[in-house]
Amino acid sequence: METAAYHEAGHAVVASILGGRVVSVSIESESDEVDGDAVVAWSRAGRTDRELALDEIRVALAGPIAELVYAGEYDYLRIREEHAVDWQIALSCLRRLEMSTQREAGLLQKTVAELYQTIRQDNVWSSIGDVADLLAVHETIEGDVVRETVDFWLRR
C-alpha cells in the first residue's frame, strides 16, 4: 500500500506543480490493472497542444518514477509491467506530438531523466512523502489537500 501511495502521490504532486488541478487522488481501485488513480483537470488557457501533451506525459510517468525513488531503485528507464498503464498513457500523449520514432525516444529519455531529478529535489520529495502519508491513512484525498501540501513545501 505504501508503494501505491508514493506512486499516486507522484502523479498528483507533479500535476499540481505543472499547473494541473488535482481533483482527487486514491489508492483504492476496483481495477486489476491499477492500484489507484489521480484525477487531474487541465486548463487549456495559454497552453499549446504540445505543452499540454508534454505535461500529461510528465504526470503519467511521475508515478512510476516516484515509486522507484521510494524503493531506492535507480534504473528509472526500465519499464516494469506494473507501470504499463502509465507508459500507455504517456505514449498516447506522445503520439499527439507527431514526431519521428527517434525523436519520440529521445524526448521520453529526456523527460524521464528530468522528472527523476525533479522528484528527488527536497521540496518536491517532501510534498510527495506528505501526500503519500495522507493516502496511506485515508486512501482517498481531495485535490485541495494536494495543492496545500505542494504550496507549503514549494514556499520553503
ROVODREN-612759 format. One record per atom (N, C-alpha, C): x, y, z; residue in one letter. Coordinates in steps of 0.02 Angstrom, whole numbers, padded with zeros to 5 digits, always signed. Atoms other than C-alpha are relative to their C-alpha. Layout:
XYZa ...
//
This chain:
+00041-00060+00000m +00000+00000+00000m +00043+00063+00000m -00043-00059-00001e +00144+00120+00036e +00027+00016-00069e -00027-00011+00068t +00217+00094-00137t -00053+00032-00044t +00054-00030+00039a +00049+00132-00217a -00012+00072+00020a +00010-00069-00024a +00033+00287-00108a +00053+00046-00029a -00053-00041+00030y +00202+00353-00169y -00011+00008-00075y +00013-00001+00072h +00156+00309-00348h -00054+00053-00016h +00054-00048+00013e -00009+00405-00344e +00018+00070+00022e -00023-00066-00023a +00068+00547-00244a +00046+00032-00052a -00044-00027+00052g +00199+00565-00381g -00040+00031-00057g +00044-00028+00051h +00063+00588-00512h -00030+00067+00023h +00037-00058-00024a -00033+00713-00405a +00045+00060+00012a -00045-00057-00016v +00114+00819-00346v +00028+00031-00063v -00027-00027+00062v +00191+00836-00518v -00055+00036-00039v +00055-00035+00033a +00021+00879-00592a -00013+00068+00031a +00012-00063-00035s -00003+01013-00461s +00056+00050-00015s -00057-00044+00015i +00171+01085-00491i -00005+00027-00072i +00005-00021+00070l +00137+01091-00679l -00063+00041-00015l +00057-00043+00010g -00024+01187-00654g -00065-00037-00012g +00062+00038+00006g -00150+01047-00666g -00040+00006+00065g +00042-00001-00060r -00297+01048-00547r -00015-00072+00019r +00012+00068-00023v -00294+00887-00450v -00070-00001+00031v +00068+00007-00025v -00474+00835-00419v +00000-00046+00061v -00006+00048-00055s -00436+00683-00311s +00056-00048-00014s -00052+00051+00005v -00306+00550-00278v -00021-00057+00045v +00022+00058-00039s -00339+00375-00219s +00046-00059-00010s -00034+00064+00006i -00253+00211-00183i -00051-00057+00004i +00053+00049+00004e -00420+00122-00191e -00015-00011-00074e +00015+00014+00070s -00456+00034-00354s -00041-00064-00006s +00039+00060+00015e -00582-00088-00420e +00027-00035-00062e -00031+00027+00061s -00472-00123-00571s +00059-00045+00019s -00058+00044-00010d -00345-00264-00582d +00062+00031-00032d -00056-00030+00037e -00236-00154-00694e +00036+00054+00039e -00031-00055-00037v -00203-00011-00573v -00017-00005+00075v +00010+00000-00073d -00185+00012-00385d -00033+00064+00026d +00029-00063-00022g -00255+00188-00380g -00013+00045-00059g +00019-00046+00053d -00299+00343-00476d +00013+00072+00023d -00007-00072-00011a -00253+00527-00486a -00040+00034-00055a +00043-00034+00048v -00388+00631-00570v +00024+00072-00005v -00027-00067+00011v -00318+00791-00647v -00039+00034-00055v +00033-00041+00051a -00408+00928-00742a +00050+00052-00024a -00047-00047+00030w -00307+01036-00860w -00037+00058-00031w +00027-00058+00034s -00345+01212-00915s +00039+00008-00066s -00033-00010+00064r -00308+01242-01098r +00023+00072-00008r -00015-00071+00006a -00293+01429-01069a +00076+00011+00000a -00071-00018+00004g -00122+01489-01127g +00045-00059-00015g -00041+00059+00014r -00062+01313-01171r -00011-00023-00071r +00005+00030+00066t -00023+01243-01340t -00016-00074+00009t +00012+00073-00003d -00073+01064-01382d +00064-00037+00019d -00064+00032-00015r +00111+01019-01373r +00017+00006+00074r -00015-00010-00071e +00134+01094-01199e -00045-00043+00044e +00047+00041-00038l -00021+01005-01135l +00020-00074-00005l -00021+00070+00008a +00037+00838-01208a +00062-00015+00041a -00061+00010-00039l +00209+00859-01129l -00014-00004+00075l +00018+00002-00071d +00133+00897-00959d -00036-00065+00018d +00035+00063-00012e +00019+00745-00973e +00049-00059+00001e -00052+00051+00000i +00171+00637-01015i +00038+00002+00066i -00036-00007-00063r +00263+00705-00864r -00040-00028+00059r +00042+00024-00054v +00117+00668-00749v -00008-00076-00003v +00008+00072+00007a +00092+00493-00819a +00061-00037+00025a -00062+00034-00019l +00274+00449-00788l +00024+00018+00070l -00020-00020-00068a +00291+00538-00621a -00017-00053+00052a +00018+00053-00047g +00201+00397-00532g +00052-00056+00003g -00051+00052-00001p +00320+00258-00585p +00068+00025+00026p -00065-00024-00022i +00471+00368-00554i +00000+00012+00075i +00004-00009-00073a +00413+00418-00379a +00003-00067+00036a -00001+00067-00029e +00384+00235-00342e +00071-00029+00001e -00069+00025+00003l +00560+00190-00399l +00046+00037+00048l -00040-00038-00048v +00637+00330-00297v -00014-00024+00071v +00019+00025-00066y +00540+00272-00144y +00032-00068+00014y -00028+00067-00009a +00602+00094-00172a +00077+00000-00002a -00073-00005+00003g +00781+00156-00192g +00030-00031-00063g -00023+00028+00063e +00794+00093-00370e +00019+00057-00047e -00024-00055+00042y +00891+00196-00495y -00001-00017-00074y +00007+00018+00070d +00856+00104-00657d -00067+00026-00025d +00064-00031+00013y +00719+00227-00697y -00022-00002-00073y +00020+00007+00070l +00720+00195-00884l -00027-00070-00015l +00026+00068+00010r +00673+00012-00861r -00077+00002+00007r +00073+00001-00002i +00489-00015-00899i -00022-00064+00036i +00025+00057-00038r +00403-00127-00772r -00072-00015-00020r +00067+00021+00019e +00246-00225-00806e -00054+00038+00040e +00050-00034-00041e +00154-00142-00661e -00009+00074-00018e +00006-00069+00023h +00184+00027-00743h -00025+00005-00072h +00021+00002+00070a +00114-00024-00912a -00054+00051-00016a +00055-00048+00013v -00043+00084-00897v +00028+00071-00004v -00030-00067+00000d +00062+00238-00856d +00038+00012-00066d -00037-00007+00063w +00175+00207-01006w -00047+00004-00059w +00049-00004+00054q +00024+00178-01118q -00029+00071-00005q +00026-00069+00000i -00046+00348-01066i +00053+00047-00028i -00054-00043+00024a +00123+00431-01095a +00010-00008-00076a -00009+00012+00072l +00141+00350-01266l -00058+00027-00041l +00058-00029+00034s -00035+00401-01314s +00007+00076-00007s -00011-00073+00002c +00006+00582-01271c +00057+00016-00048c -00058-00011+00043l +00172+00567-01362l -00020-00003-00074l +00023+00007+00070r +00084+00512-01522r -00034+00063-00025r +00033-00063+00020r -00013+00675-01522r +00051+00052-00025r -00052-00048+00021l +00153+00765-01550l +00024-00013-00071l -00017+00017+00070e +00176+00678-01719e +00074+00010-00014e -00073-00003+00008m +00364+00653-01706m +00024-00066-00029m -00031+00062+00023s +00480+00526-01782s +00013-00045+00061s -00013+00047-00054t +00512+00370-01679t +00064+00018+00038t -00064-00018-00032q +00690+00426-01645q -00009+00061+00045q +00012-00060-00040r +00634+00597-01584r -00044-00016+00061r +00043+00022-00056e +00498+00515-01477e +00043-00032+00055e -00042+00036-00049a +00628+00402-01394a +00045+00050+00037a -00042-00051-00031g +00743+00550-01362g -00039+00043+00049g +00042-00041-00044l +00602+00654-01289l -00019-00038+00063l +00018+00040-00059l +00547+00512-01174l +00060-00007+00047l -00060+00008-00041q +00725+00483-01115q +00015+00065+00039q -00013-00065-00031k +00750+00668-01080k -00053+00016+00054k +00054-00014-00046t +00580+00684-00994t +00008-00041+00064t -00008+00044-00058v +00611+00535-00880v +00059+00023+00043v -00059-00022-00038a +00785+00597-00831a -00015+00065+00037a +00018-00063-00033e +00717+00772-00793e -00048-00012+00058e +00047+00016-00053l +00573+00700-00692l +00035-00031+00060l -00038+00032-00053y +00692+00592-00593y +00036+00053+00043y -00035-00054-00036q +00795+00746-00547q -00049+00044+00038q +00050-00042-00033t +00640+00849-00506t -00028-00034+00061t +00031+00037-00055i +00562+00716-00396i +00048-00007+00059i -00050+00008-00053r +00724+00697-00298r +00017+00066+00035r -00011-00064-00034q +00727+00883-00252q -00035-00003+00068q +00026+00006-00068d +00699+00901-00065d -00073+00024+00007d +00068-00025-00010n +00542+01008-00076n -00052-00041-00038n +00046+00042+00038v +00461+00900-00210v -00008-00068+00034v +00004+00065-00033w +00505+00738-00122w -00038+00005+00066w +00038-00011-00062s +00437+00808+00042s -00075+00005-00015s +00071-00005+00020s +00274+00852-00047s -00027-00070-00015s +00022+00068+00018i +00262+00676-00118i -00007-00043+00063i +00003+00038-00062g +00300+00600+00052g -00060+00017+00042g +00058-00021-00040d +00167+00702+00140d -00066-00023-00032d +00061+00023+00034v +00035+00662+00008v -00005-00076+00006v +00001+00073-00007a +00084+00477+00014a -00022-00020+00071a +00020+00015-00069d +00066+00478+00204d -00076+00010+00009d +00072-00013-00003l -00108+00554+00188l -00039-00055-00035l +00033+00054+00037l -00155+00423+00059l +00002-00066+00039l -00006+00062-00039a -00092+00282+00170a -00052-00002+00056a +00048-00004-00055v -00208+00342+00308v -00072+00002-00026v +00069-00013+00022h -00362+00400+00211h -00020-00037-00064h +00009+00035+00064e -00345+00302+00046e -00022+00045-00057e +00021-00048+00051t -00427+00446-00049t +00004+00070+00031t -00002-00070-00023i -00392+00632-00032i -00021+00045-00057i +00023-00050+00049e -00461+00784-00119e +00060+00041-00026e -00053-00038+00032g -00357+00891-00235g +00023+00061+00038g -00021-00059-00037d -00358+01043-00122d +00051-00017+00053d -00050+00022-00050v -00259+00944+00007v +00068-00007-00035v -00062+00006+00039v -00128+00905-00127v +00028+00070-00012v -00022-00068+00015r -00120+01089-00177r +00030+00034+00062r -00025-00030-00063e -00099+01147+00004e +00068-00030+00019e -00063+00034-00017t +00039+01019+00032t +00056+00024-00045t -00050-00022+00048v +00132+01066-00126v +00018+00073+00013v -00014-00070-00014d +00115+01252-00089d +00043+00008+00062d -00039-00004-00062f +00182+01226+00087f +00074-00016-00014f -00070+00020+00011w +00339+01135+00027w +00035+00043-00052w -00034-00041+00050l +00373+01243-00125l +00018+00070+00026l -00016-00065-00030r +00372+01400-00017r +00062-00003+00044r -00056+00010-00046r +00513+01329+00091r +00066+00012-00033r 
//
